[in-house]
Amino acid sequence: KECAEAFEVLSEPDKRQRYDKFGHEGLRGAGMHDFSGMNAGDIFSMFEDLFGDMGFGGFGGRGGASAGPRARRGYDLETVIDISLLEAASGVTREIDFTRQDICETCGGTGAKPGTQPETCATCGGQGKVAMRQGFFQMVRTCPDCNGTGKIIKERCPDCGGTGRRTKKRKLEIQVPAGILDGQVIRVNGEGEPGTMGGPRGDLHVVVRVRSHDLFHRDGDNLVLEMPVSFSQASLGGKVEVPTLVKRAELTIPRGTQHGQVFRLRDEGMPSLRNGRKGDLLVRVLIEIPKKLTKKQEELLRDFASTEDIEVMPESKGFFDKIKDYLSGDKSEESR
């Protein structure tokens, strides 16, 4: 009775508020039921829905396994496809092969030998569940004989072994939309495995992997290209030919361009998956320093360095020059 009274308080917000504020006395005259004349069966009936939802079958044999087996949705499947960055930019149609469980054509999914039918399980009476009583409570679990199906197969189908399912290969064309990102999933409704007890099929999830590109890498809807230019081009300016994903473009390098500076080519990136609007191509300039210089190039650079009033490494001497200095008694370099 105390439990029933507490349940009524907790289930109604205004009564709970009065109880929190004034305690038990605050409930007097608040429309509380009188539980003094109720028997145990009446009180337990108030909790039938609550304990039923928690997985209990009910009290004293009430309710429980009467619902019977329910239809369940089939399992989802997953497969992976690889596409190039160019295919991701333009969209592509791909044929995929995958394996799934299908309904056995021989028995129609019943699992029984053709000409026979599954019989009602005697243990659960076709409900798929059995109840175990513990005091007032009735615990419900899956029937161990029919595994929750409510049916027993006496003669099994020779092709599926009584499972009602057979493994089959399936081919399907998938339309990959332009602008798709690496790792995104395309869901194909109803291409998963069949459900049970008449439930719907699951879905097929196609994970799209976009292969890396030799020149470009993606930043959202933009493409990034690292473009090497010479020291003289960066210093004096010039025009360079830049590759885009589908064509060639010309980029003007202004005087005094710095290493790592970024230039933007509009609408030369990837299309947006939402609205089809194209991103940009971001060209990051990398200034290349020559590893080998001709004698004239070195002289010009030294002259240039002298005008900047900066210190550079001295010109290296050849082998025979070093021998000549040594024999003439010039040991200054050796001493250093």
KEKE-3310 file (N, C-alpha, C; in steps of 0.2 Angstrom, whole numbers, plus 5000, padded with zeros to 4 digits):
npx = (5004:5010:5019:5011:5005:5016:5019:5008:5010:5023:5019:5012:5015:5010:5006:5018:5026:5020:5022:5036:5038:5029:5029:5022:5010:5006:4999:4986:4969:4972:4967:4971:4971:4962:4970:4967:4957:4960:4964:4979:4979:4973:4981:4993:4989:4990:5003:5006:5009:5020:5030:5029:5035:5048:5053:5048:5036:5024:5013:5010:5006:4999:4997:5011:5018:5009:5009:5016:5027:5036:5037:5053:5065:5077:5095:5107:5119:5136:5147:5162:5168:5181:5185:5192:5199:5195:5183:5176:5174:5166:5156:5150:5145:5144:5146:5143:5148:5141:5138:5124:5112:5097:5080:5076:5072:5067:5060:5052:5056:5051:5059:5055:5053:5048:5031:5028:5024:5029:5027:5016:5025:5026:5030:5030:5018:5017:5020:5033:5040:5043:5037:5044:5040:5043:5039:5028:5031:5033:5045:5050:5056:5065:5059:5067:5066:5060:5067:5061:5053:5041:5038:5040:5051:5049:5053:5066:5071:5080:5089:5092:5093:5084:5085:5079:5085:5097:5114:5118:5125:5125:5123:5124:5120:5127:5125:5136:5136:5142:5155:5156:5162:5177:5175:5161:5145:5134:5117:5107:5091:5083:5091:5097:5098:5085:5070:5063:5048:5040:5045:5053:5066:5084:5095:5108:5124:5135:5151:5161:5177:5189:5202:5219:5227:5240:5244:5235:5227:5212:5203:5189:5178:5187:5202:5220:5235:5252:5264:5280:5291:5304:5318:5321:5308:5300:5305:5306:5293:5281:5274:5266:5262:5248:5242:5225:5211:5205:5210:5222:5228:5233:5243:5247:5262:5266:5279:5291:5285:5282:5289:5277:5266:5249:5238:5223:5212:5197:5182:5188:5189:5181:5165:5151:5142:5130:5124:5130:5139:5155:5170:5187:5203:5217:5233:5248:5263:5279:5296:5309:5326:5341:5352:5364:5375:5380:5396:5394:5381:5384:5393:5385:5375:5383:5387:5375:5372:5381:5376:5366:5372:5375:5382:5390:5395:5412:5420:5423:5439:5448:5456:5469:5473:5473:5485:5494:5494:5498:5512:5518:5519:5508:5499:5489:5475:5476:5480:5468)
npy = (4994:5006:5007:5009:5021:5029:5028:5034:5047:5050:5049:5060:5077:5088:5084:5078:5089:5096:5086:5087:5099:5101:5089:5073:5077:5088:5082:5079:5080:5082:5075:5062:5044:5032:5019:5010:5001:4992:4977:4966:4961:4971:4982:4978:4978:4991:4992:4985:4989:4996:4987:4978:4984:4985:4972:4962:4949:4951:4950:4937:4928:4936:4943:4944:4933:4934:4941:4936:4930:4944:4954:4957:4968:4966:4963:4976:4978:4981:4988:4992:5005:5011:5026:5038:5055:5063:5056:5058:5072:5073:5064:5047:5031:5015:4998:4986:4971:4960:4950:4942:4936:4928:4924:4907:4899:4887:4882:4894:4901:4896:4886:4873:4856:4855:4853:4851:4859:4870:4867:4871:4877:4866:4869:4883:4886:4893:4906:4910:4913:4909:4908:4911:4909:4919:4921:4934:4939:4937:4931:4933:4924:4920:4906:4891:4880:4883:4894:4907:4908:4902:4891:4874:4864:4850:4842:4847:4859:4853:4861:4873:4869:4871:4884:4893:4903:4907:4909:4921:4929:4946:4959:4976:4992:5008:5024:5037:5052:5069:5077:5070:5066:5058:5043:5045:5039:5030:5026:5012:5008:4994:4984:4975:4961:4949:4952:4945:4935:4941:4954:4970:4971:4974:4988:4993:4999:5009:5012:5025:5027:5039:5040:5046:5060:5063:5076:5085:5090:5088:5101:5103:5109:5115:5113:5110:5115:5113:5123:5123:5137:5147:5156:5168:5170:5172:5183:5193:5192:5184:5173:5157:5141:5132:5117:5111:5101:5097:5104:5115:5130:5148:5157:5172:5177:5189:5202:5200:5189:5178:5164:5150:5158:5160:5158:5161:5152:5154:5144:5132:5121:5107:5102:5106:5095:5098:5109:5110:5120:5126:5124:5132:5133:5132:5138:5135:5143:5137:5141:5137:5133:5133:5119:5117:5129:5138:5145:5159:5162:5161:5171:5182:5181:5183:5196:5202:5199:5207:5220:5219:5220:5209:5195:5182:5165:5162:5161:5145:5137:5129:5112:5112:5126:5126:5118:5126:5137:5132:5127:5139:5144:5150:5148:5151:5148:5134:5135:5141)
npz = (5000:5004:4994:4983:4986:4985:4972:4966:4970:4964:4950:4947:4944:4951:4964:4968:4969:4980:4989:4990:4995:5007:5013:5019:5025:5017:5007:5011:5007:4994:4984:4985:4983:4993:5000:5009:5009:4999:4990:4989:4975:4968:4970:4965:4951:4947:4944:4933:4919:4921:4926:4916:4905:4910:4908:4916:4917:4924:4938:4949:4939:4930:4914:4903:4893:4883:4871:4861:4847:4839:4824:4816:4811:4797:4797:4795:4781:4776:4765:4756:4744:4732:4725:4714:4716:4705:4701:4712:4711:4700:4701:4700:4693:4700:4700:4712:4721:4733:4747:4754:4766:4760:4758:4758:4743:4741:4752:4755:4765:4777:4783:4783:4776:4759:4757:4770:4785:4798:4815:4829:4844:4858:4870:4873:4868:4856:4858:4859:4871:4888:4905:4921:4938:4952:4967:4969:4956:4939:4928:4912:4898:4883:4873:4875:4867:4854:4851:4852:4841:4841:4834:4829:4819:4811:4800:4791:4779:4765:4758:4765:4778:4788:4792:4784:4777:4764:4758:4747:4732:4726:4714:4712:4706:4711:4713:4715:4722:4716:4724:4735:4751:4758:4767:4769:4769:4759:4760:4755:4754:4760:4755:4763:4775:4776:4786:4801:4805:4796:4796:4790:4777:4781:4778:4766:4768:4760:4761:4756:4750:4746:4735:4738:4730:4718:4717:4722:4738:4748:4756:4764:4753:4745:4735:4737:4731:4731:4724:4716:4713:4706:4713:4707:4700:4711:4716:4705:4699:4688:4676:4678:4674:4680:4686:4686:4693:4681:4670:4663:4670:4671:4681:4689:4696:4708:4710:4723:4730:4744:4752:4754:4752:4748:4734:4726:4715:4708:4709:4705:4713:4723:4720:4730:4741:4745:4738:4725:4722:4718:4726:4729:4721:4730:4729:4735:4736:4734:4736:4727:4731:4722:4721:4715:4707:4692:4688:4684:4689:4703:4704:4701:4712:4723:4720:4722:4735:4741:4739:4748:4760:4768:4777:4769:4765:4762:4745:4740:4738:4725:4723:4719:4720:4734:4737:4731:4739:4751:4748:4746:4758:4764:4778:4784:4782:4786:4799:4804)
capx = (5000:5014:5022:5005:5004:5022:5019:5003:5014:5028:5017:5008:5019:5008:5007:5025:5028:5017:5026:5043:5038:5026:5029:5016:5004:5004:4995:4979:4965:4975:4964:4974:4966:4962:4972:4966:4952:4962:4968:4985:4979:4971:4987:4998:4987:4993:5010:5007:5012:5027:5034:5029:5040:5055:5055:5044:5030:5018:5012:5005:5003:4995:5000:5017:5020:5003:5010:5019:5033:5035:5041:5059:5068:5083:5101:5110:5125:5141:5153:5167:5171:5186:5185:5197:5197:5191:5177:5172:5172:5161:5151:5151:5141:5148:5143:5146:5146:5141:5135:5119:5107:5091:5075:5077:5067:5064:5054:5049:5058:5049:5064:5052:5054:5043:5025:5027:5024:5031:5021:5016:5029:5022:5033:5027:5011:5017:5021:5040:5042:5041:5037:5046:5037:5046:5034:5023:5034:5034:5050:5049:5062:5064:5058:5073:5065:5059:5071:5057:5049:5034:5036:5045:5052:5050:5057:5070:5072:5086:5093:5094:5095:5079:5086:5074:5089:5103:5118:5118:5129:5121:5126:5120:5123:5127:5126:5140:5135:5147:5156:5156:5169:5180:5172:5154:5141:5128:5112:5103:5086:5080:5096:5101:5096:5077:5068:5060:5041:5037:5048:5056:5073:5088:5098:5115:5128:5141:5156:5165:5184:5192:5210:5223:5229:5247:5246:5230:5223:5206:5201:5182:5176:5193:5208:5226:5241:5259:5267:5286:5293:5311:5319:5320:5301:5297:5308:5304:5287:5281:5268:5267:5256:5246:5237:5219:5209:5202:5213:5227:5227:5239:5244:5252:5266:5268:5285:5291:5281:5285:5288:5271:5261:5244:5235:5216:5209:5190:5178:5192:5189:5177:5158:5148:5137:5123:5121:5134:5143:5162:5175:5192:5209:5222:5240:5253:5270:5286:5302:5315:5333:5345:5357:5370:5375:5385:5400:5391:5376:5387:5396:5379:5372:5388:5386:5368:5373:5385:5372:5361:5376:5374:5388:5389:5401:5417:5420:5428:5445:5449:5461:5476:5474:5475:5491:5499:5495:5502:5519:5520:5519:5502:5497:5483:5469:5477:5480:5461)
capy = (5000:5012:5008:5011:5028:5033:5028:5039:5054:5051:5050:5066:5082:5093:5080:5077:5096:5097:5082:5089:5106:5100:5082:5069:5081:5092:5078:5078:5085:5084:5070:5055:5038:5028:5012:5005:4995:4988:4971:4965:4961:4978:4987:4976:4979:4997:4992:4980:4992:4998:4981:4974:4988:4983:4965:4957:4947:4953:4948:4931:4924:4940:4946:4941:4930:4933:4945:4931:4933:4950:4955:4961:4971:4962:4966:4980:4976:4986:4987:4998:5006:5016:5030:5043:5062:5066:5053:5061:5078:5073:5059:5041:5025:5009:4991:4983:4964:4959:4943:4943:4931:4929:4919:4901:4898:4880:4882:4900:4905:4893:4881:4866:4853:4856:4849:4851:4865:4871:4865:4876:4874:4864:4872:4890:4887:4897:4913:4911:4915:4906:4912:4908:4913:4919:4925:4938:4941:4932:4933:4930:4923:4917:4899:4887:4875:4886:4900:4913:4909:4899:4885:4869:4861:4843:4840:4853:4860:4850:4866:4878:4866:4873:4891:4898:4908:4905:4914:4923:4935:4951:4964:4982:4999:5013:5031:5041:5059:5073:5081:5066:5066:5052:5041:5046:5033:5030:5020:5009:5005:4987:4979:4971:4955:4949:4952:4939:4935:4946:4961:4972:4970:4980:4992:4992:5005:5009:5017:5028:5029:5043:5039:5052:5062:5065:5084:5089:5087:5092:5105:5104:5110:5118:5109:5113:5113:5116:5124:5126:5142:5148:5162:5173:5171:5175:5190:5197:5191:5180:5169:5150:5136:5128:5111:5110:5094:5095:5107:5120:5137:5152:5160:5177:5178:5196:5203:5199:5183:5175:5156:5149:5162:5156:5162:5157:5151:5153:5139:5126:5116:5102:5104:5105:5090:5101:5114:5109:5126:5123:5128:5136:5130:5136:5137:5137:5144:5135:5144:5132:5135:5128:5115:5118:5135:5139:5150:5165:5162:5162:5178:5187:5181:5187:5204:5204:5199:5213:5226:5219:5221:5204:5191:5175:5160:5164:5156:5139:5136:5122:5108:5115:5132:5125:5116:5132:5142:5128:5127:5146:5146:5153:5143:5155:5144:5128:5137:5142)
capz = (5000:5004:4987:4978:4987:4983:4965:4964:4971:4959:4943:4946:4945:4956:4970:4969:4971:4986:4994:4991:4999:5013:5016:5019:5027:5012:5002:5013:5003:4987:4979:4985:4984:5000:4998:5015:5007:4992:4992:4985:4968:4965:4971:4960:4945:4945:4942:4927:4913:4923:4926:4909:4901:4912:4906:4920:4914:4928:4945:4950:4933:4926:4908:4902:4886:4878:4865:4855:4843:4835:4818:4818:4805:4796:4799:4790:4779:4775:4760:4754:4737:4732:4720:4713:4717:4700:4701:4718:4709:4694:4702:4696:4694:4702:4701:4718:4722:4740:4749:4760:4767:4757:4759:4754:4738:4741:4757:4756:4772:4783:4785:4783:4770:4755:4758:4777:4789:4805:4820:4835:4849:4864:4877:4874:4865:4850:4860:4859:4877:4893:4911:4927:4943:4958:4972:4965:4950:4933:4924:4905:4894:4876:4874:4873:4862:4847:4851:4851:4834:4842:4829:4829:4812:4812:4794:4789:4772:4763:4755:4770:4784:4793:4794:4780:4774:4760:4756:4739:4729:4723:4711:4712:4704:4716:4711:4720:4720:4715:4730:4741:4755:4760:4773:4769:4768:4755:4762:4750:4758:4758:4752:4769:4775:4777:4793:4804:4806:4791:4796:4783:4776:4783:4773:4764:4769:4756:4763:4750:4751:4740:4735:4738:4724:4718:4717:4726:4744:4749:4762:4763:4746:4742:4734:4739:4727:4732:4718:4717:4709:4707:4717:4702:4699:4717:4717:4700:4697:4682:4675:4679:4672:4686:4684:4690:4692:4674:4665:4665:4671:4671:4688:4689:4703:4708:4713:4730:4733:4749:4753:4758:4751:4745:4729:4725:4709:4710:4706:4703:4718:4722:4721:4737:4741:4747:4733:4719:4721:4718:4730:4725:4721:4734:4726:4740:4733:4738:4733:4727:4731:4718:4724:4711:4703:4688:4691:4683:4694:4709:4704:4702:4718:4727:4719:4724:4742:4743:4739:4754:4766:4772:4776:4766:4766:4757:4740:4741:4734:4722:4726:4717:4724:4741:4736:4729:4745:4756:4746:4746:4765:4767:4782:4788:4782:4790:4806:4806)
cpx = (5004:5017:5017:5004:5010:5021:5014:5006:5019:5025:5013:5012:5017:5008:5014:5028:5026:5021:5033:5043:5035:5026:5023:5010:5002:4999:4988:4975:4967:4972:4968:4969:4967:4964:4971:4962:4954:4966:4975:4984:4977:4977:4992:4996:4989:4999:5011:5011:5019:5032:5035:5034:5047:5057:5052:5038:5024:5019:5008:5002:4999:4999:5006:5018:5014:5004:5012:5025:5032:5039:5047:5062:5075:5089:5103:5117:5129:5146:5156:5168:5176:5185:5191:5194:5193:5184:5173:5170:5166:5155:5152:5146:5145:5144:5147:5144:5146:5137:5130:5115:5100:5086:5076:5071:5064:5058:5051:5051:5055:5054:5061:5053:5047:5037:5024:5026:5026:5025:5022:5021:5025:5024:5030:5021:5011:5019:5028:5043:5039:5042:5040:5043:5042:5042:5029:5025:5034:5039:5049:5055:5061:5064:5064:5072:5064:5063:5067:5053:5042:5033:5042:5045:5053:5054:5060:5071:5079:5091:5096:5095:5090:5080:5081:5078:5095:5107:5119:5122:5124:5125:5121:5123:5122:5129:5130:5139:5142:5148:5157:5162:5171:5177:5165:5151:5135:5123:5108:5097:5084:5084:5100:5098:5088:5076:5065:5052:5038:5040:5052:5063:5077:5091:5105:5118:5134:5146:5161:5172:5187:5200:5213:5226:5237:5249:5241:5228:5218:5205:5194:5180:5182:5198:5214:5231:5247:5263:5274:5288:5300:5312:5318:5313:5298:5299:5306:5297:5287:5274:5270:5261:5254:5241:5231:5217:5207:5206:5219:5225:5233:5238:5249:5256:5268:5275:5285:5287:5285:5284:5282:5265:5255:5240:5228:5214:5202:5187:5182:5193:5184:5169:5155:5142:5130:5120:5125:5138:5150:5166:5181:5198:5214:5229:5245:5260:5275:5292:5307:5322:5337:5351:5364:5369:5381:5390:5398:5386:5378:5389:5390:5376:5377:5387:5380:5368:5376:5381:5367:5365:5375:5380:5386:5395:5405:5417:5425:5433:5445:5455:5468:5478:5476:5482:5496:5500:5499:5510:5522:5521:5513:5498:5491:5477:5470:5477:5473:5458)
cpy = (5006:5013:5011:5019:5032:5033:5033:5046:5055:5052:5056:5072:5087:5090:5079:5084:5097:5093:5085:5096:5105:5094:5078:5073:5086:5088:5077:5083:5086:5078:5064:5050:5035:5021:5007:4999:4991:4982:4971:4965:4967:4983:4985:4977:4986:4997:4987:4983:4994:4992:4977:4978:4986:4976:4960:4955:4949:4950:4942:4928:4929:4942:4941:4939:4930:4937:4941:4934:4939:4950:4959:4962:4967:4966:4970:4977:4982:4984:4993:4999:5011:5019:5035:5050:5065:5063:5056:5068:5078:5068:5053:5035:5019:5003:4988:4975:4963:4952:4945:4936:4932:4923:4913:4900:4892:4880:4888:4904:4901:4888:4874:4863:4854:4851:4848:4858:4865:4870:4870:4873:4873:4867:4879:4891:4892:4904:4915:4913:4911:4910:4908:4912:4913:4924:4928:4939:4935:4934:4929:4930:4920:4909:4895:4882:4878:4892:4907:4913:4906:4893:4880:4865:4854:4840:4846:4853:4857:4856:4871:4875:4868:4880:4895:4903:4904:4910:4915:4929:4939:4956:4970:4988:5004:5019:5035:5048:5063:5077:5077:5066:5059:5050:5041:5040:5034:5024:5018:5005:4998:4983:4975:4964:4955:4949:4945:4940:4941:4953:4963:4971:4976:4984:4990:4998:5004:5014:5019:5030:5033:5042:5045:5053:5064:5072:5087:5086:5091:5095:5107:5104:5113:5112:5113:5110:5116:5116:5127:5131:5144:5155:5168:5175:5174:5182:5195:5197:5187:5177:5161:5147:5132:5123:5112:5103:5092:5098:5111:5127:5141:5156:5166:5178:5185:5196:5202:5194:5180:5167:5155:5153:5159:5161:5157:5158:5150:5148:5133:5121:5110:5105:5102:5100:5092:5105:5113:5115:5123:5128:5130:5131:5134:5134:5140:5137:5141:5137:5139:5135:5131:5125:5116:5125:5135:5145:5157:5167:5164:5169:5183:5187:5184:5194:5206:5204:5205:5219:5225:5220:5216:5199:5184:5171:5162:5159:5151:5139:5129:5119:5111:5122:5131:5123:5122:5136:5138:5128:5134:5149:5149:5147:5146:5150:5137:5130:5139:5136)
cpz = (5000:4997:4982:4979:4985:4975:4962:4964:4965:4952:4942:4948:4951:4963:4972:4972:4978:4991:4995:4996:5006:5017:5015:5020:5022:5007:5005:5009:4996:4982:4979:4986:4991:4998:5004:5013:5001:4994:4987:4978:4965:4965:4965:4953:4942:4942:4936:4921:4915:4923:4920:4905:4903:4911:4910:4917:4918:4935:4945:4944:4928:4920:4906:4894:4881:4872:4859:4852:4839:4829:4819:4811:4804:4797:4793:4788:4777:4770:4759:4747:4737:4725:4719:4715:4712:4699:4707:4716:4704:4696:4698:4698:4695:4703:4707:4718:4730:4741:4755:4760:4764:4759:4755:4749:4738:4746:4758:4762:4778:4786:4785:4776:4766:4756:4765:4779:4796:4810:4826:4841:4855:4870:4878:4871:4859:4852:4860:4865:4882:4900:4917:4933:4949:4963:4968:4958:4945:4928:4917:4901:4887:4877:4871:4868:4855:4846:4849:4845:4836:4838:4830:4822:4813:4806:4791:4781:4770:4760:4760:4777:4789:4795:4790:4776:4770:4758:4749:4738:4726:4720:4711:4710:4709:4712:4716:4718:4720:4722:4736:4745:4757:4767:4773:4767:4764:4757:4756:4754:4755:4755:4757:4769:4777:4784:4795:4805:4802:4792:4790:4783:4779:4777:4771:4765:4765:4758:4757:4753:4745:4741:4735:4731:4724:4719:4722:4733:4745:4756:4762:4756:4742:4740:4735:4735:4730:4726:4718:4711:4710:4711:4713:4701:4705:4718:4712:4697:4690:4681:4675:4677:4678:4683:4689:4689:4685:4669:4667:4666:4672:4678:4687:4696:4703:4711:4721:4734:4738:4749:4757:4756:4747:4740:4727:4718:4710:4706:4703:4708:4717:4723:4728:4736:4742:4741:4726:4718:4722:4723:4726:4725:4724:4732:4731:4736:4737:4734:4733:4727:4727:4722:4721:4707:4698:4691:4690:4688:4701:4710:4705:4708:4723:4726:4722:4732:4745:4743:4745:4760:4771:4771:4773:4766:4760:4751:4741:4736:4731:4725:4725:4719:4731:4741:4735:4735:4750:4754:4747:4753:4768:4771:4786:4788:4786:4797:4809:4807)
residu = (LYS:GLU:CYS:ALA:GLU:ALA:PHE:GLU:VAL:LEU:SER:GLU:PRO:ASP:LYS:ARG:GLN:ARG:TYR:ASP:LYS:PHE:GLY:HIS:GLU:GLY:LEU:ARG:GLY:ALA:GLY:MET:HIS:ASP:PHE:SER:GLY:MET:ASN:ALA:GLY:ASP:ILE:PHE:SER:MET:PHE:GLU:ASP:LEU:PHE:GLY:ASP:MET:GLY:PHE:GLY:GLY:PHE:GLY:GLY:ARG:GLY:GLY:ALA:SER:ALA:GLY:PRO:ARG:ALA:ARG:ARG:GLY:TYR:ASP:LEU:GLU:THR:VAL:ILE:ASP:ILE:SER:LEU:LEU:GLU:ALA:ALA:SER:GLY:VAL:THR:ARG:GLU:ILE:ASP:PHE:THR:ARG:GLN:ASP:ILE:CYS:GLU:THR:CYS:GLY:GLY:THR:GLY:ALA:LYS:PRO:GLY:THR:GLN:PRO:GLU:THR:CYS:ALA:THR:CYS:GLY:GLY:GLN:GLY:LYS:VAL:ALA:MET:ARG:GLN:GLY:PHE:PHE:GLN:MET:VAL:ARG:THR:CYS:PRO:ASP:CYS:ASN:GLY:THR:GLY:LYS:ILE:ILE:LYS:GLU:ARG:CYS:PRO:ASP:CYS:GLY:GLY:THR:GLY:ARG:ARG:THR:LYS:LYS:ARG:LYS:LEU:GLU:ILE:GLN:VAL:PRO:ALA:GLY:ILE:LEU:ASP:GLY:GLN:VAL:ILE:ARG:VAL:ASN:GLY:GLU:GLY:GLU:PRO:GLY:THR:MET:GLY:GLY:PRO:ARG:GLY:ASP:LEU:HIS:VAL:VAL:VAL:ARG:VAL:ARG:SER:HIS:ASP:LEU:PHE:HIS:ARG:ASP:GLY:ASP:ASN:LEU:VAL:LEU:GLU:MET:PRO:VAL:SER:PHE:SER:GLN:ALA:SER:LEU:GLY:GLY:LYS:VAL:GLU:VAL:PRO:THR:LEU:VAL:LYS:ARG:ALA:GLU:LEU:THR:ILE:PRO:ARG:GLY:THR:GLN:HIS:GLY:GLN:VAL:PHE:ARG:LEU:ARG:ASP:GLU:GLY:MET:PRO:SER:LEU:ARG:ASN:GLY:ARG:LYS:GLY:ASP:LEU:LEU:VAL:ARG:VAL:LEU:ILE:GLU:ILE:PRO:LYS:LYS:LEU:THR:LYS:LYS:GLN:GLU:GLU:LEU:LEU:ARG:ASP:PHE:ALA:SER:THR:GLU:ASP:ILE:GLU:VAL:MET:PRO:GLU:SER:LYS:GLY:PHE:PHE:ASP:LYS:ILE:LYS:ASP:TYR:LEU:SER:GLY:ASP:LYS:SER:GLU:GLU:SER:ARG)
# end
